[in-house]
Each structure stands twice: as structure tokens, then as C-alpha cells.
């Protein structure tokens, strides 16, 4: 699956995996944060829509979010692990949090993730 197309619970799931968290998508369609025993820690883990979860990732990873000067969408930019020199990974989205989480996921896994969410 293309990281640029991730939305909702799938994007939240992959952001959680990229952050080393134990997350899963519930039958209700929400991404849940789980403890090591498989018990639910919070009702919904949503870094792509909730600054409480996405904000610390943006700050820690030093993700830069800039408005797109050519349209209504936001741009998120972050350094990626490719090559010896840092590279910029640009992902656009309807909101700053979605763009930032796409950048975060792409910085860890590249442009594609498995369809396992």
C-alpha cells in the first residue's frame, strides 16, 4: 500500500508501528493502543487527527510542516533514512497531521507498507 494513500485507522496503525508501539485495528475500525498483554490502553490511538498523539511525534522527529503554496492541501516534510545524507520526504494531505504522519511512516518504511493493518 502506498504511504501517500494511507488514511484514518490505517495511517494511525502504521504511525504507531513506526513509533514502536503495540497497536491494532479493532473490528469497529479504530486504531487501538495496546499494552504488552494485548489489553487496550486507550479508546483510540489517532496521531493523524489528534495533536495529543501526533504532536509529540512531530516534535521528537523534527518534522517540518509547511502549507502548500499551490493549493489547499498541507505539506509535511521530514528527514528520511535513505543514503548517507539526509533526504527530504514530502507528503501532501488535507491536514497538517495527516501529512506529518505520512512523512513519519515513509521515513521508517519508504513509500510502501504491507497490506497487513
C-alpha positions in Angstrom: 0.0 0.0 0.0 1.3 3.5 -0.8 2.1 5.6 2.2 0.8 8.6 0.3 -2.6 7.0 0.2 -2.8 6.0 3.9 -5.8 7.5 5.8 -7.6 7.1 9.0 -7.0 4.0 11.2 -4.5 2.5 8.7 -2.4 5.6 8.8 -2.6 5.7 12.6 -1.7 2.0 12.7 1.4 2.5 10.6 2.4 5.6 12.6 2.1 3.5 15.8 4.2 0.7 14.3 6.8 3.2 13.1 6.9 4.6 16.7 7.5 1.1 18.1 4.0 0.8 19.7 1.7 -2.2 20.0 -1.3 -1.1 18.0 -4.1 -2.9 16.2 -7.2 -2.0 14.2 -10.3 -3.0 16.0 -13.4 -4.5 14.4 -15.0 -1.1 14.9 -12.4 0.4 12.5 -10.4 2.4 15.1 -6.7 2.0 15.8 -6.2 1.0 19.4 -3.1 1.3 21.5 -2.5 -2.0 23.4 -0.2 -3.0 26.3 2.2 -5.9 26.2 -0.6 -8.3 27.4 -2.8 -7.3 24.5 -5.2 -5.2 26.7 -6.5 -1.9 25.4 -4.7 1.1 26.8 -6.8 3.9 25.3 -10.0 4.0 23.3 -8.4 5.3 20.1 -4.9 6.0 19.1 -5.1 8.6 16.4 -1.9 10.6 15.7 -3.3 11.6 12.3 -6.2 13.5 13.8 -5.3 14.2 17.5 -2.4 16.5 18.3 -2.1 14.8 21.7 -0.6 11.8 19.9 0.7 13.4 16.7 2.3 16.5 18.2 5.0 14.6 20.3 6.0 12.6 17.2 6.3 15.8 15.1 8.4 17.5 17.8 10.6 14.5 18.5 11.2 13.7 14.8 11.6 17.3 13.9 9.0 17.1 11.2 8.5 20.3 9.3 5.0 21.1 8.1 4.6 23.8 5.5 1.5 25.0 3.7 1.3 24.1 0.0 1.6 27.4 -1.9 -0.1 25.9 -4.9 -3.4 24.7 -3.4 -5.5 24.0 -0.3 -3.6 21.0 0.9 -0.9 21.0 3.6 2.7 19.7 3.1 4.6 17.8 5.6 8.4 17.3 5.3 10.8 15.2 7.3 14.2 13.8 7.0 14.4 10.2 5.8 16.9 7.5 6.4 17.9 7.0 2.8 21.5 7.3 1.9 24.3 8.8 3.9 23.0 12.4 3.6 19.5 13.1 5.0 16.9 13.4 2.3 13.6 15.3 2.4 10.4 13.2 2.2 7.5 15.3 1.1 3.9 14.1 1.6 0.9 16.2 1.0 -2.5 15.8 2.6 -5.7 17.6 3.6 -4.4 18.3 7.1 -1.0 19.0 8.7 -1.3 16.0 11.0 -2.0 13.6 8.1 0.9 15.0 6.1 3.2 14.7 9.1 2.2 11.1 9.9 2.7 10.1 6.2 6.2 11.6 6.4 6.9 9.8 9.6 5.8 6.4 8.2 7.7 7.0 5.0 10.8 7.9 6.9 10.7 4.5 8.6 9.4 2.2 5.8 9.8 4.0 2.5 7.0 4.7 0.1 5.1 1.4 0.6 3.9 -0.6 3.5 2.4 -4.1 3.5 -1.3 -4.5 3.5 -1.4 -6.1 7.0 -3.1 -3.4 9.0 
